[in-house]
Structures are given as structure tokens and as C-alpha cells.
Amino acid sequence: MTDSPDTPVREAVRTYAARQPSLRRPTQRFVELVTALLDEAGINYLTVEGRTKSVASFAAKAARTVDGRPLYPDPLEQITDQLGVRVITYVHADVAAVVDVFEDQLHVLDDRDMGEQTARQGGFGYASRHLLVEAREPAPATYDDLLGHRASIQVRTVLQHAWAEFEHDIRYKGTVPEEHVPDLDRRFTLAAGLLELADQEFSAIRARLQEGAPPETPQADPADPRISGQELAAFLAGQYADAGWSHTDHYGWIAGLLLELGITSLGELADLLTSVDPDAVIRRMGYRYPAGAVRRLDDALLAIFGEQYVGLTGNAHRVSQLQTRLQRLTTE
């Protein structure tokens, strides 16, 4: 008696159902690793999220066919998005910067620019960068538990994400009468084109703001000795005019490090930064991506204070990374 055609699919689904709970921890660890890499790079992003593929989603994908033949003859190996991570950025230039970081720090097994593929066909539509990655040996410090695991990472702008989520919700969760499908397709294409233009305008707005004078510095809170995140953002926009924006939370975080160093005013910080050559720091660090303003300040403080900076309480979670960077800064 021969097996029915769907027997391999059923066996793969049973195997995945047994395995799926054990994949939740590696999924979360990939989220932590990706977040750490982007934070270390100083790249501005909106969110980093992860999900372990559900058994139902795996089963539906494993059952897909093309011309009557299985699309995934070996589902457990060929369905590569069992561990999924999604990075949402603000503008398109940051998508490329994120991918540069992954290429530098992870082993990229596959890289597909879905927007570019759509554009080559002369259309507008789904746009997202899809990468398949695994931790590179030796893995980044404290992430050796990820060796042997692969993760599918989507990188897209917030506008690309909005389009994709709405389109998926309508097409896969809604019921569209057949007579309305052509008009629906046309409207989705029109929306995709408009969002691409909006992405370009947001990029132009950010570039214009970075070229212009820094905004007026807000008043500090007299009850808080730290330099405020808003104050610091305004100051760094002028100090590192060519740098990208950093994640909003990071301005407050590095203000805490400044407080540990006893620096509580922008005047003190400005005087301190005259002691370091920013161009020399850039050369020594060899940035492969557009470093954000907070990362630029982070490296300047590391160059000035050395091991004292590494030993700050607020840096306890990244001592090994800072020591590696300090070696770059001090090696002739």
C-alpha cells in the first residue's frame, strides 16, 4: 500500500508541532540579538518584533502546490520562516543601513529585495527586504545558543509595513466579490505608488532637517541633574550634523552615562568634545553604516575616558563590545 500524496505533509506538520514550543526561546533571542546589533550600530528604528511560526501557518504553507506538485517537498527544511523577526524603520535609507549591519555581523544565507523585484516588473506593490540569517561563528558574545538556528528577517519602512498589513488583512481575512477584484488591485497599486512617494518625501524632510540649523534647545528640568534627551538631541544635531538620527530612547540612555561621568550641562559636554578628533574616531571605527548621533557621541566618550567609560554601571550589559571598540580606537 502506497502512502497518499499528503502523507509527507502530515508527518512534517506533526514533527513541527512537537518542535514548535522549543523554537520560541530562540525566536526571542534573535529579537534580542537584532536589537543589540542595531543599538550598537546607532541606527534609528521604530520596532523590532519576533514571532515563532504557528503550527496552522506551517501546515498551510507546507500544503501549497504548483501545477499539482508540492511547493515544499521537504517542508521542515524549505520553510525557512519558522523563526521570524521584523524590523520597522522610519525611512528607506535606514533599511539599507540595517541590512549592512546584518551582512557585517551575521551570516546572510539569502537576501531578497521584494520592492526591487516589483519595480523591475514595472509595477508598485509589496516592498520589503527579506533576509535569511544565522549566527556567525564565533557568535556575538552571549548569543552562542543561536548557533544552528536560522531566522527570517523582514526589514521595511513604517509606510511599507502599513501597506503590507492592510493588504494582507483585506486579501486573506476579508471576502472580496470576484467582480471587485480588478478595481481592488488597481487601488492597492495606486496606494503603493503614493506610499513610495511619501517614503521619498520623508527621506527628503529628514535630510533637510539634518542640513539645517539645530532646533532651539528646550528648557531643562531643574529637578533632574541629567541633560534631557531633547536637549541632547538638539545639541548632537549640531555637533554631528552629518550623522543620522538615533532611536529616541537612546538620547535619554546616554544622558544617564553622562551623569555617571559627572557631566550635567551641554557647556561641559561641548568643552569635553573639543579634546577628541571626530574624524580620527571615524577612521579608527571604520563605520560600514551611517552611524547615528548617539553612537558618534558614544565613541567619542569611549575615546576620551577609555576603561573608565567601559566600567560605568550603565555599560554593564555591553562590556565586551566596548572593549573591542576601545581596542580599535587605541591601536595604531
N, C-alpha and C positions, 0 to 999 in steps of 0.2 A: 504494500500500500504506500503510495507516494504522499508526501506532505502537500497540503494545499498551499497556493502561492502566498497566502498571508501568514503562514506559519513562522518564517523568519522575522516578520514584523512583530508578531505577538511575543516571540521569545525575546526580541530586543527590548520591547516595552516592559516585559516582566523584569528583565535584568536592570533596566534603567530605574524602574520603580523601587527596586531594592537598593540601588546605588544612590538615588537622588538625595535622601536625607544627609548622606555623608559629604555631598557637594556644597552644602550651604555654608559651612565654615570656610572652605577655600574661596567661595564667591566673595564673602565678606573680607577676606584677607586681600583679594585682588583689589577691592574697593579701597582698602587702606593703603595698599602699595601705590596705586594710581594717584590717590590723593597726596601721598607723601612726595611722589615724584614731581607732581605739578606745583606743590607748595615750595619744594626745594628749588624748582626752576623759576619761581616767581611769576608764573603765568596766571593771568586773570581768567577765572572761570565762574560759572554760575553754580553748577551742581555736579557731583559725581555720585552715581547711584548704581546699584547692582541687583541682579536677580538670578536665582537658580531656575532653570527651565522646568516648568511644571510637567508632570507625567502626561497630562492630557495634551499639552502642546507638543511634547516629544512624540506622542503616539500619532497625532495628526500629521506632523511633518514626516514621520517615518512611513506613513501610508501613501504619500504622494507618488504619483506615477506620471510618466511621459510616454505617450503612444503605447500605453498598456504595460510598460516596464517600470520597475521601481526606480524612483529618482535617487534613492539612497540604498543601494544593495547591502551596505554594511552600516546601518543606522548609528550604532554605538560609536563608530569611528568617524563617520562622514558628517554627522550632525554636530557641528563644531561650536554651537552657541549654547551648550549646556550650562556653562558659566558665562554670564553676560554682565558687562559693565557699560554704562553710558555716561559720557562726558558732554555737558552742555556749556558752550562758550557764548560770549556776547557777540563777537563779530567774526567774520570768516577768516581773517588773518590769524586769529588765535587757534583755529582748527589746525592750520599748518604747523604752528608752533607746538601744539600738543603732540602731533604726530612726530615731529622732530625729536621731542623728548623720549617718546616711546622707542623710536629707532635707535636712540643713543643708549637707553638703559635696559631695554627688553629685547628678546629675540622675536622679531616680527616674522611670522610664518606666511602671512598673506595681507595684502593691503589693496583695498578696492575703493575708489572714489566714485560713489554712485551718482553724484551730481555731474561729474565729468562724463560718465557714460551716457547719461541722459542728454547732456549738451551735444555730444558727438552725433547723436541721432537727430539733432535739430529741434529738440523739444525742451519743455520745462516740466518739472515734476519732483519726484523724490530725490533729495540731496542729503547725503550723509557719508562720512568716511567710515568704512568698515575694516577693522584690523583683527587678525587672529594672532595672539601673542602667547608666549610662555616666558617664565622667569629665566633669565640668562644665568648660566653657571660661571663663576660663583654668584649666587643670587644676592641682591642687595641685603645688607645687614638685617637680620631678624626675619627674613622672608624665605629662608631655605625650605620651609614647609610647603612652598608653592611649586617646588621642582617636581616635574612630572604632570603638572596641570596646565591646561590651556584655557585661555579666556577670549571670548569675542568682545571686542570693544567698539562701540559706536561713538563717533565724535561729530557733533553738529552744532550749529548755532541755535540760539533760542527760537529764532523765527523758523528755521528749518524744522526744528522739533515740533513747533506748534502745527505746522502744515502736516507733518507726518502723523502726528497723533490724531488730528481731526480727520484726515483722510482714512486712516486705519479704522477709526471709530465708525465712520459712515459706511465704508465699504464692507467691513467684516462684522459689524454689530447691528447695522441697520438693514432695512429692507427697501431696496430701490426698484421700483417698477421698471421692467425692461425698456419701455418706451422713453424713460427719462435718463437712461444710461449715457447716451451721446451728449446730452446737454450737461449732465453731471461731469463727464470727462472734460468737456470744454471749460467749465467753470473751475475745476480743480487746476487745469493747466494755466488759466488766467491768474488764479490766486498764486500759483507757484512763481510765475513771472513777476508779479507785483512784489512778492516777498524777496525775490532775488534783488530787485531794485532797492527795496528797503534795507536789505543787508549792506548793499553798497553805500547807501546814504549814511547808515550808522557808522560804517568804517570811515567815511569822509568826515563825519562830525567828530569822531574821536581824534583823527589826525589833525583836524583844525584846532581842537582844544589843546592838543599836545604842543602845537606850534605856537600858540598864543601865550599871553602873559598868564602867570598863575592866578587863580581866583583870590579874592580878598580873604585874608585869614580870619576865621571866626574867633569870637571871644572864648578864652579858656574858662573852665570851671574852677573858681578859686578854691573849692573844697577838694579838688583832685590834683595832686602834685604832678601827675603824668602829663606829658604833651598829649593833647587829644588826637584821636585818629583823624579828625577833619583837619586840624592844624597841620599834622604831619603830612597828610595827603597833599595839601596846598603847598607846603614847603618843598616836598620832593618833586612836585610837578615843575618847579622852577630849578631845583638843584640838578635833576636828571631829566632835562626836557626831552631827550631822545628816547627815554625809557617808556615801556608800556605801563599801563595801569596794573596795579596789583589787586588781589582779592580784597574786598572791603574789610573783612575781619583782620587781615594781616597788618593793617596800619596800627590798630589798637594793640595787637600782639607785640610788635616790635617796639611800640612805645613803652610797654612793660619792661622790655630788655634795657631800653634807655634809662628807665627809672632805676633798675638794678645797678647801672653804671654811674648813677648819680647825676644824670643829665635830665633836667626838668624844664628847659626852655629852648626855644628854637635858636636863640642867640648863642647859647652854649654849643648846640649841635653844629651850627654854621661855623663857629670858630674851630671846633674839633675837626671838621671835614677838610679844612684847609691844610691839614697835616698829611693828607694822603692824595696821591696822584690817581684820579679816576681812570685815566687812560691806561696807566700801568696795571691797575686792577683788572680792567677789561682784557688786556693782553694776557695776563697770567691766568685768568679764569677760562679764557677761550670759549666764551659762550657760543653754543651752537643754536641758540634760540634767542628771541628778543627778550632779554631779562627785564622783569618788572622793576618798578622803582624801589619797592621794599627789598627785593633781592639785591639790588645795587647798594642800598644802604647796609644791608646785612653783611655783604662782602667788605665794604669799607670799614665797618666796625670790627670785623674779624682781622683785617689788615692792621688796624691801629692797636687793638687790645690783645690779639693773639690768644694764648691759652687762658687768659683771664676771661675773655668772651666765651670761649668754649665751655668754661666751667660755670657759667651763670645758671641759676635754677631754671629759668625759662628755656634753656637749651638742653636740658637733661635728656630729652627724647631724641636728640639728633647729634650726639657727641661724635660718633664715628664719621658722619657726613661732614661735620665741621672740621674735624681733624684732617680729613682728606683734602678739603678745600684750603685749609691753612698751609698744608704742605705745598700746594700749587703756588700760593702767594709768597712763600718764603724760599722756595727753591730757585736758585739762579739758573 
